[in-house]
């Protein structure tokens, strides 16, 4: 048996060596890719990259290979961009070449290359232009959207008052508040926090996003064909997305029955209107599949990440009550207690603005960003990146770039304040990515965080039963995503 085992091991090593030599002799077209760890045939860098913690694995590799390196997800190369300089040079200075969208991690096959999140080429350009125009028409970036958020912030305050000082997990109420903003845009109305359909919708979205950033999604990237047939939690994703799509289809049907082409009420009406205008165009991008996936894209971009960032922000203020106290002071000075906070207040509140930027930077809820695709053979920093290569913009390495942030691993609002205490921008602040594929909901997310946070702090002091020094603000890493650790807080009226 020992002899048989030795021969098996020898045969395995011989086969691996043969394939490595063969690949080297054939000089594949990707031989001038950026450097990276040695890969094995078929497995790629599976042994060097921990799929349970992809973020940490890439962080470790960037310390060795930065600013640009290559890892192999199975047989396919992925180029990783590290640091503000490399990310900006690729996504902004070479926006066209790096402006494609790679396969989204774990995304259901029926949704790939539809909507605005995972599509490419003319479809993406057409749908992105339409979505941006529709969002502007329904107030994004305007006073009307500000008023919607202000109203929802008051509903959130009322929900918090009902806790009557008891400790609670803020996840649900924050998720409900933030999601209601995108609901008002897409469906034309908000939902009560106790609405069963609303709770079901958010549950489906939460589970879908969780699985798309799970280790199982990474395995689908390594071995897409194999993972389609193997059992595991990743198979639930199709069911969740099917249920989510069913909810959307029901809402679309209700809109069709009451549609007034001359008076669109929301995003769905606008899309249905466009479908009617182009019903005789066989190549039109305005059809049900794109509508459904666009709605999913808007929800996932405009709900999950914003509510997670807000939840992280409250945790950070629990940990640093002196920072909360300074925000309270600025709120009392600029806004007072008797009127709603508004966006015009932000420029008069440099410390609060700095804290909010630092929450975005420190929370870093999408550390690897959404994968890009190189649209043509590209020369980049002396390397050749072939058309169709997946690119990961490692946003964490910009948000923690020591050349831009003095204490990158610490929560420090001074990163966004000058010597006079005035707010200052930093070009390495890229939580929403950059270039052609920058998050289309960036302005909405910034508005939401400012108005929700200032409204909550205008009305409440944050309390915790924990010793402040013992509050753990380090993130929970879920393969390629980061979340605040579970916590409870109580709110006391001011």
Secondary structure, DSSP 4 states (H G I P E B T S, - for coil): -HHHHHHHHHHHHHHHHHHHHHHHHHT-TTTTSPP----BTTTBTTTTS-GGGHHHHHHHHHHHHTTEEEEEETTEEEEEEEHHHHHHIIIIITTTTT-EEPPPTT--GGGTT-TTTS--HHHHHHHHHHHHHHHHHTTTTSHHHHHHHHHHHHHHHHHHHTTTT--B--HHHHHHHHHHHHHHHHTSS---TT-HHHHHHHHHHHHHHHHHTSHHHHHHHH-HHHHHHS-SGGGHHHHHHHHHHHHHHHHHHHHHHT--TTS--SHHHHHHHHHHHTTT-TT-S-SHHHHHHHHHHHHIIIIIHHHHHHHHHHHHHHH-HHHHHHHHHHHHHHT-SSS---GGGGGG-HHHHHHHHHHHHHH-TTTT-S-EE--S-EEETTEEE-TT-EEEEETHHHHT-TTT-TTTTS--GGGGB-TTS-B---TT--TT--GGGS-TTHHHHHHHHHHHHHHHHHHEEEE-SS-GGG---SPEEETTEEEPPP--BEEEE-
